[in-house]
Amino acid sequence: MKLKHIFYCAVVPFALLQLSGTNEYDYQKLGYTQKGKASYYGTKFHGRPTASGEKYNMYDATAAHKKILFNSLVEVVNKNNGKTAIVRVNDRGPFKPGRIIDLSYATAKKLDMVRDGVVDIEIRLLRAGADGQTLSPEGSEEKKDKRKPRRKVDIKKAQKKNKYLPRIYSIWGTQKYPEDFGVQIGSYKDLTNAVQKGKAAMKAGFDEVYIRVSWTADRSQRLFRVSVGDMNATQASDFAKTLDSKGFRGCFPKAHFND
């Protein structure tokens, strides 16, 4: 009787799992496929840490998945238009019902899903991740971002000593400390116009918007510069093309703090 009980406890759950057609470890096998919906990271997540410890780079071909191992390479197919992209998993998520993968901005752009935001996709595991090896979708070892972040504390100290130094805010008035380059989409002498421009950028899907407050050379007039994103110079140059295509004509890369 005892043997029968052991058999039931050990075998029946396994049999039920097989009958259900699922296996907890299927997602580690090459060729594993999954269908569902994909979304993508907004620009406000650029530079923030991911679950793997890397910083999210909106221009890298990366993705978040709940279970697929970090550094795995996954093919993503947009079922609406047949376009494909290969991404490297470096984060966990998404955590909204029905969504199975979160894609980087660059990948969403490649799949032509930026406007829709959420689309039907199918994913297929091409290469399982391995500890200690970070692969790019091209198969080479990924280079780490060597940017030296500007220290927030240094900026604060300098601003306390000189009230005329530039200060940067969100369009809601929260002081911000972006580290590198943005893409300038407008410059105004009136704050209301600057805020309106910033809201227009957010409405177009660009949620990392900054307003830089500075002074004219003779310190008689404040200037309000509106920019989008925080990235290195090369990425900002590419991003300017995207903004231009969305109607922000005449935009250009510009350092947030260094003129």
N, C-alpha and C positions, 0 to 999 in steps of 0.2 A: 504493500500500500504506500509505504514511504517512497519507494522508487518511482511509483506511478505519479506521485505528487511532484517529485523533482522533475520528472520528464515533462509534466504539464506546465510547470512554471518556466522551464527553460525553452521548450520547443514551441509552445503555442504562441507566445508573443512574437517570436521570430516568424512563424508562419503567417500571422496576421499582418506583420510588416510587409512580407513578400506579397501577400494578396492585395495590399493597398497600393502596391506599385511604387512605394517610396523607400528610400534608404537614407539614413542620417548622413552617410558619407558619400553619397552620389556626387555631391558638389566638388569632391576632390578628384574625380575621375576625368581624364581627358575626354572631350566630346560631350560632357554634361551640358544639357540644354534646359532652358527655362523660359517661359513666356509670361509676359505681364506688362506693366507700364514703367516707363522711365521718366525721371525728371532730371533737372540739372541744378548745379550750384549757382547762385547769383554772384555778382561781382563783389558783394560785401564780404564774402568768405575768403577772398584772395589774401594769402599770407597767414591765415589762421591755421593752427595745428590740426592735423587729422588724427584718427585713432591709431595710426601706425607711428605717429611721432613726426612725420614729415609735415611741412607747411603746404597747404593747398595752393597750387599754382593754376590759375584759371586757363593758362595757355598750354598746360601739359595734358596729355591724353590719359587721364586717370578716372577712377570711379570708386563709388562706395557700394559694397554689397554686404548683406547681413552675415553670410557664412563663408563665401569663397575666400581662400587663403590670401593673405597679403602677398603682393608681387606676382600674383597669377595674371596671365594675359587672357583677355576675354574679347570675343568678337560680338559686336552689338549690331543688330539689323533693325532699322526703322521699318516697321511693317506697313506704314502709310505710303512710303515712297521707294522702298527697296535699298536705300543708301546704307552703307556699312562703315564701321569704324572699329579699330582695335584699341582697347584700353588696358591699363594696369590697375589692379585693385590696390588701393592704399588707405581705404577708410571703411568705416562701418555705417550701415544705413541702407536705404531710407527707412524711416519708421512710420510712414503713413500707410494705411491699409491699401493694398492693391499695387503698390509700387515695389519693384524688385531691385532697382538699381538707380543710383544718382550719378550723373555724368558731369564731367568738367565742362566749363563754358565752351572751350575749344572743340570738344567732342560734340556737344549739342549743335554747335554751328556747322560742323562737318555733316551731321545727320539732318540738317535743315529742320531743327525742332525748336529753335529759340523763340519763334513767334508763338508756337502752340504751347510750349512749356512742359506739357505731359503728353507722351505718345505711346502707342502700343509697340512693343519691341520683342525680339527674341535674342537671348544670349547663348553663347556656346563657349565652353572652356577650351582654350587652345594650348595653354601651358600652365601647369600647377606651380604655385609659388614655392620658393626655397629660401630658408633663412640665410641671411648674410649676403644675398644677391638681389640687387634691385634692377629689374629689367625694364627697359623702355619698350614700347610697342614695336620698335625696329629690332629688338633683340640684343641691343648693346647695353652695357652698364650705364645707368643714368648718372649724369653729373649733378652734383649737389649745387644748389643756389649759393653762390659765394658772395652775395650782397652783404655788406656790413650795415646792419640796421642802425639808424640814428637813435641815440639814447634819449628817451622821453624826458628823463630827469635833467639832461643838459639843456634841452630846449626850454624847459620850464624855468631854469635858473637864469638863462639869458633873457627870457621875456620879462622876468621880474626886474632885471637891471635896466632894461630899455623898453619902455611902453610902446615905442614906435616899431618894434620888430613885428613881422607878420604873425598873425594867429589864424588858425584854421578851425572851421566849425562844420558840423553837419547842418543841413538846411533847417534842422529843428533847434539849433543853437547850442548843441553840445560840443565842447572843445575837443578836437581830434589831433592826433600826431602821426599822420602818414609818413612813411619812411623814405620814399623814393620819388618816382615820377607819376604824374597823372596826365590826362589829356584835357587841355583847356578848351571849353566850349563857349565861353563868354566872359566879358569883363565889363563891369558897370560902376557907375558912381552912385547908383541908388540901390539900396539893399533889397527893396521889394522886387525890382527887376531881376536881381541875382537869384532870389528865392524862387521866383516863377520859372526861371531857366532851369534851376536844379530840379524842380518838381516835374518839369517837362522831360528831363532825362530819366527820372525815376519812372514816370509813366511809360516811357519807351522800353523799360526793362532793365535799366542800369541803376542798381540800388546803392552803389558806393559813390556818393556824390559829396563833394566838399566845396565850401565857400571860404576862400582865403581873404582875410581882411588885412590890408596894408595901407600905406600912406604915399602920397605923391612926394617927389623929391624935396619940395619946400614945406612938407608936412601941413599943408593947408586943406587937403581934401583926402578923404578915405576912398579906397578903391576896393571893389568886391569882385574877386576872380572866381569863376565857377569851373570846377574840373571834375573828372570822373576817373575812378580807379586809383590803385597804388601798385606800381610795378617797376621793372627796370626800363631803361631807355629803349631797348630794342622792342620789348613787349608793348611799350606805350606807342611806339611808331606804328606797329601793326594794329593796335587797338584803335588808333585814330582813323584808320581806314574803315573799320566797322562803324564807328560813330558817324563818319561822313556819309556812309551808305544809309544811315538811319535818319538823315536830314540835318545833322549838326555840321553844316558846311563851315569850312575855314578853321576847324579845330586842329590842334597841334600839341605834341608832347611838351611838357614843361615840368621842371622840378618843383616839388611842393614848397620847399623852404629856400632853396638856393636860386636866386635870379640869374 
